[in-house]
Amino acid sequence: MAKASDKALVEGSIDQMPAHIQKTAATGAGNENVSASDLEIPQLKLLQQMSPEVQKGTDSYVEGAEPGLIYNTLTGKVSETVNLVNIRMEKEVSVFRKREFGGGGSGSFIGTFDTKPEAEAYLSDQGLAVSEYDVTDTAKHLVVVLDDTGAPESEAVIFMSSTKLRTSNKWNSELLMTKADRYASVWQLGVERLSNAKGTWSNFTIAFAGWCPPELLEYTKGVFDSVAPASAA
């Protein structure tokens, strides 16, 4: 069997395109059938005490990860705040295994569904006890994450369920109050600590940071146009 050789390869990083490729092969040809549904979009996760990323000594541990920090699954960055632009929000139903039945780790997430009856039917079809799972309404926000200079860094999704739904609803209300397109403003995603008789946990906060400058607005509108339904585009 022939063995691949890298002797003829042009060295360099994936984000540094050689001049000859820029000149003759920078049109994206061959990707015509790749749509947004075929891409893996990173997630902004709010780390909690039970998050696998904070468990030192495990394969899932992320250097510097601590409860109460925001983790970008694409870049591996952990931070207290993230500036971003909200592109679109969808409602769905998420299913997680309850902690008292072995949930809370990386394997506790079962999936997302359009309705609660659909989610419960799936669990029953799989021979799983519905009572051992949390079937909860979830808001999924598609956002554009900005780097330290305010330039687009990546797209990402944020899942907000349970107590995070209050933050989602507040964010939606404030976006409507701007009376501008959803993708026209920049927001800062932060974290707050909450507690009750059952313990303490972290929740997202959101605050208006400013308006998109022209170049950023052009970019976020392009992202919106690529994911919006035909009737809304």
C-alpha angles and dihedrals in degrees: 000000000000116000121222115245127205095196093104095045122113106234121227143102123289092249094053110075117199116242095247091056092047088054101046112011109034100105098094092242114176094036095086093112095048111102133176090270090061094057130087106233116202121239132227104221127191104222118227133184091270097045111123091225092068096048104106117214094031131105090245095056116120118207110252094011116145135164110275097034128111115241124203107208092203103048097027090229121148119199144156094235138019128195113218148152120240111228106172143345129212130182120226141150120256126200123209131171110246117249093238088060097048101283130126097083134086092284097054096086111091102176147272129282138183096242140013093245089053091050093047091047090053092052091049092048089053092052092248124142109247090208090065093060137068109231103191140169110251134191113213113202120196109208141173110233116217126213126227091280094052094253122131111272103174145320117260142170128233119202114207119188138146109009090358089068088076089059090047092051092047090050092050091049094050092046089054090048091059088065087212132110112288093244095052100083137063121227135189116230111207141162136246131187118237133182143183137163090295096055143271131303142162128255134188122257126196131202134176110254103177145284127304114259115232098268093047091046090054090051096047092046088054091053091048092050090051094056104029119106114256091253091056100040 
